[in-house]
Amino acid sequence: MSEQTLFKVTIDNITVEVPAGTTILQAARKIGGEVAPPAMCFYSKLKGSGGKCRTCLVEVAKGSEKDPRPMPKLVASCRTTVMDGMEVKNITSEKVVEARAGVVEFLLLNHPLDCPICDQAGECHLQDLSFEHGKSGTRYEFQRRTFKKHDLGKNIQLHMTRCILCYRCVFTADQLTNKREHGILDRGDHAEIATHIEKSLDNEFIGNVIDVCPVGALTDKTFRFKNRVWFLKPMDAHRDCPTCSGRVTLWNRGDEVFRVTARKDEWGEIEDTPDGQPGWICNTCRFDKKETADWVIEGPREINRHSVIAQGHYSGKIGTTKPNETFTAVNDGRTPQLLMDIHDESEVNQPSIHLSQNKGASHGDTFNNNKA
Amino acid sequence: MGVKLLLEKANVPGIRSFEVYRREGGYRSVEKALKEMNPESIVEEVKKSGLRGRGGAGFPTGMKWSFIAKPEGVPRHLVCNADESEPGTFKDRYLMEFLPHLLLEGLIVSSFALGSSDTYIYIRGEYAWIPDILEEAIEEAKAAGFLGKNILGTGFDCNIHVQRGAGAYICGEETALIESLEGKRGNPRIKPPFPAIQGLWMRPTVVNNVETLAAIVPIINMGGDEYAKIGVGRSTGTKLISACGNINKPGVYEIDMTISVEEFIYSDEYCGGMKGGKQLKACIPGGSSVPILPANLLLKTAKGETRYMNYESLSDGGFATGSMLGSGGFIVLDEDQCIVKNTLTLARFYRHESCGQCSPCREGTGWMEKILYKIEHGKGSISDIDLLWDIQRKIEGNTICPLGDAAAWPVAAAIRHFRDEFEWHVNNPELSQTSNFGLQHYADPIHVPA
């Protein structure tokens, strides 16, 4: 096949041309925005993933140009390939919106909703999903399923209670590493991710399971409870790593590197390296290189301005835009740079310092040095 | 007396052995198929016969066979689904236990038609003693030249392997069965690709029920057209029904699908009436996952016509007033049975058997069980019934495999037809612990949707 056949597919009345073999979800992501169905289990970099969480269900109103019959059931868009002339309804279909609300409710049924103490909060796909598609209350009145926490090796902790069984980490462990030691035990609503039996995961690339986890079930022990992600400043950085691409995002506060992750795109997936390979990173980069000196900083990472990570600080640097209304108008002509600066009288936070004029991130030392 | 095609010889002493089976006219179809017919003509005969899959879905077998992909140089496989785990269904066990050679005969012919040289029987783990019976039969057939290399000198090689499951209902779903057969966790695959294109070890595969494969034998012996004359409409041939519950004569019966449900329950030839002369309350006509029907809708359809024991008649009226023939697990409930408790038992089963792969089924089945437990134990409220209805609606059709539907349908049907009994449970929490709702349901007018 020298020339790729292009299929025309219409999603929510927007037509896009994609190569044959593309899934509906990938086609919708090409359009972007709200047209792209949410995906909790699908991960384009992992073979065989998808189809499980059922959040990406869409209605196929017209099968294809040749066979215009609609599909009888809602289909998982992440695993259904497009046909020429296919018409898909996502947010324009009442059935889809209702089914998706149902799936969100099911996913949250046994989820502890411990976001206030969860390290994933702020970058959690389930949080986004329930905010966008869920209801404010639950109809579930029974005890939720709980599990003990497990340590998978010295750097990763598994908190099964939060897990939504997307199988992403299982595919990651299967496909990135040689030894298969990580899978699902039991079935139904007491199924759990486990290593047989309580073995540690000590593979060189196993840290990537933290990045693929859509919820806070797999967390980085070097980062647990250290900081909230939205207080950190993401910076693109790289180093000459003998095992991996070495292209990472550093999450800094001041000069301190709180954690290292792979670079993620707007869908929360690992970005490709320039040579087209998924940019998985090794454990050494992730867990051991926690000094700014270890890295060549490229610059601040673009974060979607809707993300809570981009809220309220480092204005204009991380893709945030300043709001139109200013405090100047409402604060007697003062020009505060940040929300924190408005405490003029009490001198909380040293208002004489303009945080956004700092070269690096704001940090305790900035204030101390200034005082002295 | 109805026509008997499968169980005709079941009572011949020693029929389990090759010798007796052969003497009674067994393995004729293998000789006929391998020597006089070719694979295409066998598929053609099966198509003509109108045989529908006996596992539950009722998909035309001939059509399923014609879908199998035939790429050059890639082996194809036939897999016999003997993972009969549907509560109320035990017809395949009967066939395999008493007529193992009938299954083998059907398997050899079907393997020839599909070009499968390695054919598998995936058998339910709980049927612990049956693999021995089958393996013994396979050895006998091999010794007689009906299995192994160069069968009957025709150059066709076929080996049959028996594989035990480990006790999972989900492995009766064909793709989960294939996964399990490959040695993996029995999770259903996401379709497409269908097994006919990429099945066992990514090779084209056909998965058929035990009874379907056994029915191939009479089809080859008598010809597809003759077979199609038995039965009625699109329900051709004979069907094994495993009847159980509050009836006088539980067991496996072969029917030709022309008899009425009333005759099946009350005639002495079949179930022999209700046990202890009690009143019929409800019936699950096709294995636990099909919708339950109250007596008034079971014997007559909503239009007032007699209901017959066949695919079309039992599903007359859709799910609103009908059910399904399913796998033929006929469960009869008398006036003393509690529908809420019955539904709870089924919901518990589906919760236990959900593989946990997709979220609606994993979380929804458990939730339904908990609510039903609450209602059954006198702690429910009226809003719980509505909630239950809403949950089943959100599960149905939104899962990877049919287990989600199978869990949702019994709950939906129980609420649809017996909502008054659920409400009685809620309103009489103490009374419902000691007594039953009984037959008050009959006072209700039957709701017939337009």
Interface residues (C-beta under 8 A of the other chain):
Chain A: G50 G51 K52 C53 R54 T55 L57 K73 L74 A76 R79 E98 A99 G102 V103 E105 F106 L107 L109 N110 R139 Y140 F142 I164 L165 Y167 G183 I184 D186 R187 G188 D189 H190 A191
Chain B: A168 I170 R185 I190 R351 H352 E353 S354 C355 G356 Q357 C358 S359 P360 R362 E363 G364 T365 G366 W367 K370 L387 K394 G397 N398 T399 I400
